[in-house]
Amino acid sequence: MSTVTADKIARLSAMLDGGPRVCVLSHTNPDGDAAGSSTAVRRYLASRGIEATVVLPGELAGNLKFIVDPECTVYASSEPGKAEALVTGCDLLICTDFNKPSRVDSLEGALRRSPARKVLIDHHQEPDTELFDLWFSETEISSASELVYQVLRALEASRPDGGPLTEPCARALMCGMTTDTNNFANSVYPSTLAMASDLLSLGVDRDAIIEAIYNSGRENRLRITGYILSEKLHIEGDTAWMILRREEIEHFGIREGELEGLVNIPLTVKEVTASIFLREDEGGYFRVSIRSKKGRSALAIAKTWYGGGGHEQAAGGKLRWPSQISSPEGAEAYVKEHLSE
């Protein structure tokens, strides 16, 4: 059942009356959907004359920075004081693409303390809605960007003058949806294609978006991809797994976000139904990405063994030491131990 109801849209519209100061917040390790959904909200509000700033906990990968408006985007990793002040000092806080306060990392405290009215627009399972005054939550949808699209279109229809959905706003939505579906490879619904058609009719240049996202990487990423596939990829039965240590990441000079998407590659093997990718993080844990084919649950693997969550075929979590393994060297044994389970 859709949560984009006339009652909720009327409540959101009322929150926007009077031109409140708005902060749009998304999750840590922001991806294209985080950038696209939050930027689309900001651009829509700007077209209505409403002041808004996007706050992201960390930097975007280089190939995704074109999505946002630099002058209206603040990264907590580089400007923590300013980011926290925006979250706690706004009148309305609109949160996109995360289901729990912990997903904004260092800004969780500011999110909880903020006296602002809070709105959540998200597509993950088991959202923590108690913190929010209003929430839109759908799981049978491609992305947070698609849900934002539905909310913005409903807001337009609720206004006497129809309201604008501009090409810049549509472009951000297309970016977010494209990245979260892996360029229409997964989580695609009839509503997703209808949205894409509508955005194209507004003048969005999808070819330029594809070029920017997928064909503008550095040689370093290509080199480490070859290394991972030749040296780090293991396939046992119907499961593929890869473990990348911090020193290997540093050896190839890999930047934040440049390893995104590599977890999908093993799924091109016919027999492989699940792919698990662990990469060591500076914070003292492995960041875990899991993808699966229909009929096998990446979400169940993430929740059971890696304390994570996400979607049925795309999920993630963390493997920590010493709470789960005694040291980073124990990661391989941990993964292999739970393959059959």
C-alpha positions in Angstrom: 0.0 0.0 0.0 1.3 3.4 -1.0 2.2 5.8 1.8 2.0 8.8 -0.6 -1.5 9.6 0.5 -3.5 12.8 0.1 -3.5 13.3 3.8 0.3 13.0 4.1 0.9 15.3 1.1 -1.4 17.9 2.6 0.5 17.7 5.9 3.8 18.1 4.0 2.5 21.0 2.0 1.5 22.7 5.2 5.0 22.2 6.6 6.3 24.0 3.5 4.0 27.0 3.9 5.7 30.2 5.1 9.1 29.4 3.5 10.8 27.5 6.4 14.6 27.0 6.5 15.1 23.4 5.3 17.9 21.0 5.7 17.9 17.9 3.5 19.9 15.0 5.1 21.0 11.7 3.7 23.2 8.7 4.8 26.8 8.0 5.5 29.0 6.8 2.6 26.5 8.6 0.3 25.8 6.9 -3.0 24.0 8.1 -6.2 20.6 7.6 -4.7 21.5 9.6 -1.6 22.9 12.4 -3.7 20.1 12.3 -6.3 17.1 12.1 -3.9 18.4 14.9 -1.5 19.5 17.2 -4.4 16.1 16.7 -6.1 14.3 17.8 -2.9 16.5 20.9 -2.6 16.0 21.9 -6.2 12.3 21.4 -6.0 12.1 23.6 -2.9 14.4 26.2 -4.5 11.9 26.4 -7.4 9.3 27.4 -4.9 11.5 30.0 -3.3 12.3 27.9 -0.2 15.8 28.0 1.3 17.4 24.6 1.6 20.8 23.0 2.0 21.8 19.4 1.5 24.0 17.8 4.3 25.9 14.6 3.7 27.9 12.8 6.4 30.8 12.0 4.0 32.2 12.9 0.6 30.7 11.6 -2.6 32.8 9.5 -5.0 34.3 11.6 -7.8 32.0 10.3 -10.5 28.9 11.3 -8.5 29.8 14.8 -7.5 28.3 16.2 -10.7 24.8 15.3 -9.2 24.8 17.8 -6.4 25.0 21.6 -6.2 28.4 22.3 -4.5 27.3 25.7 -3.2 24.3 24.2 -1.5 25.9 20.9 -0.2 27.8 20.5 3.0 29.9 17.5 4.0 30.1 16.7 7.7 33.4 15.0 7.2 35.1 18.3 6.2 32.8 20.8 7.9 31.4 19.0 11.0 30.4 22.2 12.8 28.6 23.7 9.9 26.8 20.4 9.2 25.6 20.0 12.7 24.5 23.6 12.9 22.4 23.2 9.8 20.7 20.0 11.2 20.0 21.5 14.6 19.1 25.0 13.4 16.6 24.4 10.6 12.9 24.6 10.8 12.2 21.5 8.7 14.5 18.4 8.3 13.8 16.2 5.3 15.7 12.9 5.4 16.1 10.7 2.4 17.4 7.2 1.7 18.0 5.9 5.2 15.8 4.0 7.6 17.5 4.5 11.0 19.2 7.5 12.7 22.5 5.5 13.0 22.8 5.6 9.2 23.9 9.3 9.4 26.9 8.3 11.5 28.4 11.4 13.3 25.2 13.4 12.7 23.0 11.0 14.6 23.1 13.1 17.8 22.3 16.3 15.9 19.4 14.5 14.1 18.0 13.4 17.4 18.5 16.7 19.2 17.1 18.9 16.4 13.9 20.6 17.3 12.9 20.8 13.6 9.9 19.0 12.3 11.2 15.8 10.6 10.1 14.1 7.4 11.4 10.7 6.2 11.4 9.6 2.6 12.9 6.1 2.3 12.7 2.7 0.6 14.5 0.4 3.1 12.9 -2.2 5.3 12.0 -1.7 8.9 12.2 2.1 9.1 12.5 3.7 12.5 9.6 6.1 12.2 9.2 7.1 15.8 11.7 10.0 15.4 9.7 11.5 12.5 6.7 13.7 12.4 5.8 12.5 8.9 7.1 9.6 6.9 6.9 8.1 3.4 8.2 4.5 3.3 8.0 2.0 0.4 10.1 -1.1 -0.2 8.6 -2.3 -3.5 10.2 0.6 -5.3 13.5 1.1 -7.2 15.0 3.8 -5.0 14.6 6.7 -2.6 14.7 8.9 -5.7 11.6 7.2 -7.2 9.7 7.7 -3.9 10.8 11.4 -3.9 9.6 11.6 -7.4 6.2 10.4 -6.4 6.1 12.8 -3.4 7.0 15.8 -5.6 4.5 14.9 -8.3 1.8 14.6 -5.6 2.9 18.0 -4.2 2.5 19.5 -7.6 -0.9 18.1 -8.1 -2.0 19.4 -4.7 -1.1 23.0 -5.5 -3.5 25.3 -7.3 -0.9 26.4 -9.9 0.4 22.9 -10.5 3.9 23.7 -9.3 7.2 23.0 -11.2 9.2 19.9 -11.6 12.1 21.4 -13.4 14.7 19.7 -15.6 17.5 20.1 -13.0 15.3 18.4 -10.4 14.3 15.6 -12.9 18.0 15.1 -13.7 18.9 14.5 -10.0 16.1 12.0 -9.8 17.2 10.2 -12.9 20.8 10.0 -11.5 19.6 8.5 -8.2 17.3 6.0 -9.7 19.9 4.9 -12.3 22.6 4.2 -9.8 20.3 2.3 -7.3 19.0 0.0 -10.1 22.5 -0.5 -11.4 21.4 1.1 -14.7 18.1 -0.8 -14.8 19.6 -4.2 -13.9 17.7 -4.7 -10.7 14.8 -3.5 -8.6 13.0 -2.2 -11.6 9.2 -1.9 -11.4 6.5 -0.7 -13.9 6.5 2.6 -11.9 10.3 2.9 -12.4 10.0 2.8 -16.2 7.0 5.2 -16.1 9.1 7.6 -14.0 12.1 7.3 -16.4 9.8 8.1 -19.3 8.3 11.2 -17.5 11.8 12.5 -16.7 13.0 12.1 -20.2 10.0 14.0 -21.4 11.2 16.9 -19.2 14.4 17.1 -21.1 16.8 14.9 -19.1 19.9 13.8 -21.1 20.3 10.2 -20.0 23.3 9.6 -22.2 25.2 12.4 -20.5 24.3 10.9 -17.1 25.5 7.4 -18.1 28.7 8.9 -19.4 29.3 10.8 -16.2 28.5 7.9 -13.8 29.9 4.9 -15.6 32.5 6.2 -18.1 34.5 8.8 -16.2 36.4 6.6 -13.7 40.2 6.7 -13.1 42.7 4.1 -14.3 43.2 3.1 -10.7 39.7 1.6 -10.5 40.3 -0.5 -13.7 43.6 -1.7 -12.3 42.2 -2.8 -8.9 39.2 -4.5 -10.6 41.6 -6.7 -12.6 43.6 -7.4 -9.4 40.5 -8.3 -7.4 39.1 -10.6 -10.1 42.4 -12.4 -10.7 43.7 -12.6 -7.1 40.9 -12.0 -4.6 37.8 -13.7 -6.1 36.7 -17.0 -4.7 33.7 -19.1 -5.8 32.5 -21.9 -3.7 29.4 -23.6 -4.9 26.8 -20.9 -5.6 28.5 -18.2 -3.6 31.3 -15.8 -4.6 33.3 -13.8 -2.0 36.1 -11.3 -2.1 38.2 -9.7 0.8 40.2 -6.6 0.2 42.6 -5.4 2.9 43.4 -1.7 3.6 47.0 -1.9 2.4 45.8 -3.2 -1.0 43.3 -0.3 -1.3 46.1 2.1 -0.5 48.5 0.5 -2.9 46.2 1.2 -5.8 45.4 4.7 -4.5 41.7 4.0 -4.4 39.4 6.8 -3.4 36.0 6.7 -1.5 33.3 5.2 -3.7 35.6 3.8 -6.4 34.9 0.2 -5.3 31.2 0.6 -5.7 29.6 -1.9 -8.1 32.4 -4.5 -8.0 30.3 -6.8 -5.9 27.9 -7.2 -8.8 30.5 -8.7 -11.2 30.5 -12.3 -9.9 26.8 -12.5 -10.4 27.5 -12.7 -14.2 28.6 -16.3 -13.5 25.5 -18.5 -14.1 26.0 -20.7 -11.1 26.6 -17.8 -8.6 23.5 -16.7 -6.8 25.2 -14.5 -4.1 28.2 -12.3 -4.0 29.9 -11.0 -0.8 32.5 -8.3 -0.9 34.5 -7.3 2.2 36.8 -4.3 2.2 38.7 -3.1 5.2 37.8 0.3 6.5 39.9 2.7 8.5 37.4 2.5 11.3 38.5 -0.9 12.4 36.0 -3.1 10.5 35.3 -4.6 7.1 32.5 -2.9 5.1 30.4 -5.7 3.7 28.4 -5.5 0.4 26.1 -8.3 -0.6 24.2 -8.9 -3.8 22.1 -11.9 -4.8 19.9 -13.2 -7.6 16.2 -13.7 -7.1 15.4 -16.7 -5.0 18.3 -16.0 -2.6 18.3 -13.3 0.0 21.2 -10.9 0.4 19.2 -9.3 3.2 19.1 -12.5 5.2 22.9 -12.9 4.9 23.5 -9.3 5.9 21.2 -9.4 8.9 22.3 -12.9 10.2 26.1 -12.7 9.8 27.0 -9.0 9.4 24.6 -7.0 11.5 23.3 -5.2 8.5 20.2 -4.6 6.4 19.0 -3.3 3.1 17.0 -5.0 0.4 16.2 -8.5 -0.6 18.8 -8.6 -3.4 21.1 -5.8 -2.3 22.2 -5.4 1.3 25.2 -4.6 3.4 26.7 -4.6 6.9 30.0 -4.7 8.8 32.4 -7.3 10.2 34.1 -6.0 13.3 37.0 -7.1 15.4 37.4 -8.1 18.1 33.6 -8.5 18.7 33.1 -10.9 15.7 36.6 -11.9 14.7 39.7 -11.7 16.7 41.7 -9.8 14.0 41.3 -8.8 10.3 43.2 -12.0 9.4 40.1 -13.9 10.7 37.8 -12.6 8.0 38.4 -15.3 5.5 37.7 -18.1 8.0 34.5 -16.2 9.2 33.2 -15.9 5.6 33.9 -19.6 4.8 32.4 -20.8 8.0 29.0 -19.3 7.2 28.9 -20.0 3.5 27.0 -23.3 4.0 24.7 -21.8 6.6 
